[in-house]
């Protein structure tokens, strides 16, 4: 698969999953966390799908399009592994993480800490959506509602 086709597949899976769960998230209490702002496309999409909902975004630095940058009080800059820890126990309704690099060795390191971080941030019944597998005893994997391959993007619920 070309890198372009790979990107399109990943974004399609991400969008399909978020579109399915956002109506359920809208009925839940709790913040929404976006781990990895990047160019801001997903943050922008979440704002449209969850109007009026507080979305807190984490990234090392701001590199997003100007229309997709959260207000300063909803932007946490620094190493996500460190900065997001202060939100453990906050009972978020949704944590979305798109922080994979495409390099297996780097992503394997992320997989050692990301599932534990996300499980700690979520409320029971809250959703985790990630481009990286989330293997954790408190995260139940759900089937992804997408026409893309099952291991393209991951959907979990906190149990």
C-alpha positions, 0 to 999 in steps of 0.5 A: 500500500502506498503511503498516501493510500495508507494515510487515507485508510487511517483517516477514514477509519478514524473518522468513521469511528469518531462519527459513530461514538460522538453521539454517545460521548455527547450524552456522557459527563466528562472532558474530551482529550485529544492526544496529539494536535498535529495539524488540527484536523481531528480536533476541528472534527471533534469540535464540529461533532461535539459542539460546546464540549470542552476538548483539551489538547496535548502536543509537544508544540503547536503546528496546526492550521490557525482555524484548528488551534484550541484556546490557551486554557485547553492546550497543554504543551510538552511531552504528552507522556509527562503532561497528560499524567496530571489528568489521570483520574479525571474521568474523561468521556473520550480520549483520542490518541493519534501519536503513532509515528509509522516507525515500529520501534518508536511506536512499540515504546509508545505502546508501553505507556499509552494504554495505561495513561489512557485507561487512567484518564477515562471514566468507566464507560468512556471511549478510547480511540487510537491509531496505536493498539491499546492493550490494557485490562481496563480497556475492552476492545470494540469492533471498529465501525468502518469499511477499513481493515479491523487493525487500522484504527482501534476503539475501546471502552473503559470497563 
